[in-house]
Amino acid sequence: MSATTTDHPASRAGARPRTVWRDIGSFLLLACVILPVVMFGAIAAYGFFIWFMQILFWGPPT
């Protein structure tokens, strides 16, 4: 099964091809906004998990 040029999504009528500037904007959004927010949430969730486990099972560090 071979892909033809009509199968490509950018070949549809009215579709705009991706540009370098759009790729750079997407990268900057991902690298400077989305990933830091996700990492902050993951680290906060891990810290909350450790804190909660210390309250329930482990006790404070000695």
C-alpha atoms as a printed R data frame, in Angstrom:
   type eleno elety resid chain resno      x      y      z
1  ATOM     1    CA   MET     A     1  0.000  0.000  0.000
2  ATOM     2    CA   SER     A     2  1.621  3.226 -1.103
3  ATOM     3    CA   ALA     A     3  0.719  6.715 -0.026
4  ATOM     4    CA   THR     A     4 -0.087  9.150 -2.766
5  ATOM     5    CA   THR     A     5  0.047 12.916 -2.571
6  ATOM     6    CA   THR     A     6 -3.742 13.086 -2.249
7  ATOM     7    CA   ASP     A     7 -3.539 11.045  0.988
8  ATOM     8    CA   HIS     A     8 -1.420 13.674  2.684
9  ATOM     9    CA   PRO     A     9 -3.457 15.905  5.064
10 ATOM    10    CA   ALA     A    10 -1.827 19.097  3.756
11 ATOM    11    CA   SER     A    11 -3.009 18.340  0.235
12 ATOM    12    CA   ARG     A    12 -6.667 18.837  1.152
13 ATOM    13    CA   ALA     A    13 -8.356 21.989 -0.120
14 ATOM    14    CA   GLY     A    14 -7.936 24.894  2.291
15 ATOM    15    CA   ALA     A    15 -5.275 23.190  4.406
16 ATOM    16    CA   ARG     A    16 -2.221 25.276  5.192
17 ATOM    17    CA   PRO     A    17  1.179 23.598  5.195
18 ATOM    18    CA   ARG     A    18  3.155 23.796  8.420
19 ATOM    19    CA   THR     A    19  5.783 26.476  8.427
20 ATOM    20    CA   VAL     A    20  9.052 26.803 10.274
21 ATOM    21    CA   TRP     A    21  7.684 29.663 12.386
22 ATOM    22    CA   ARG     A    22  4.660 27.622 13.408
23 ATOM    23    CA   ASP     A    23  6.966 24.763 14.403
24 ATOM    24    CA   ILE     A    24  9.142 27.148 16.427
25 ATOM    25    CA   GLY     A    25  6.064 28.593 18.136
26 ATOM    26    CA   SER     A    26  4.800 25.119 18.974
27 ATOM    27    CA   PHE     A    27  8.198 24.168 20.378
28 ATOM    28    CA   LEU     A    28  8.419 27.307 22.513
29 ATOM    29    CA   LEU     A    29  4.905 26.790 23.853
30 ATOM    30    CA   LEU     A    30  5.724 23.206 24.753
31 ATOM    31    CA   ALA     A    31  9.176 23.929 26.196
32 ATOM    32    CA   CYS     A    32  8.398 27.157 28.072
33 ATOM    33    CA   VAL     A    33  4.785 26.712 29.203
34 ATOM    34    CA   ILE     A    34  3.370 23.200 29.049
35 ATOM    35    CA   LEU     A    35  6.333 21.123 30.247
36 ATOM    36    CA   PRO     A    36  7.199 23.378 33.227
37 ATOM    37    CA   VAL     A    37  3.558 23.297 34.372
38 ATOM    38    CA   VAL     A    38  3.417 19.505 34.021
39 ATOM    39    CA   MET     A    39  6.727 19.055 35.850
40 ATOM    40    CA   PHE     A    40  5.636 21.389 38.650
41 ATOM    41    CA   GLY     A    41  2.451 19.347 39.047
42 ATOM    42    CA   ALA     A    42  4.346 16.049 39.015
43 ATOM    43    CA   ILE     A    43  6.852 17.214 41.636
44 ATOM    44    CA   ALA     A    44  4.058 18.638 43.793
45 ATOM    45    CA   ALA     A    45  2.112 15.369 43.523
46 ATOM    46    CA   TYR     A    46  5.209 13.369 44.511
47 ATOM    47    CA   GLY     A    47  5.834 15.647 47.491
48 ATOM    48    CA   PHE     A    48  2.207 15.341 48.568
49 ATOM    49    CA   PHE     A    49  2.434 11.537 48.265
50 ATOM    50    CA   ILE     A    50  5.556 11.397 50.460
51 ATOM    51    CA   TRP     A    51  4.014 13.749 53.018
52 ATOM    52    CA   PHE     A    52  0.786 11.739 53.131
53 ATOM    53    CA   MET     A    53  2.654  8.435 53.502
54 ATOM    54    CA   GLN     A    54  4.678  9.897 56.379
55 ATOM    55    CA   ILE     A    55  1.450 10.876 58.132
56 ATOM    56    CA   LEU     A    56 -0.137  7.451 57.634
57 ATOM    57    CA   PHE     A    57  2.657  4.884 57.767
58 ATOM    58    CA   TRP     A    58  6.268  5.967 57.903
59 ATOM    59    CA   GLY     A    59  6.369  8.722 60.492
60 ATOM    60    CA   PRO     A    60  8.783 11.635 60.417
61 ATOM    61    CA   PRO     A    61 12.381 11.016 59.428
62 ATOM    62    CA   THR     A    62 14.723 10.412 62.360
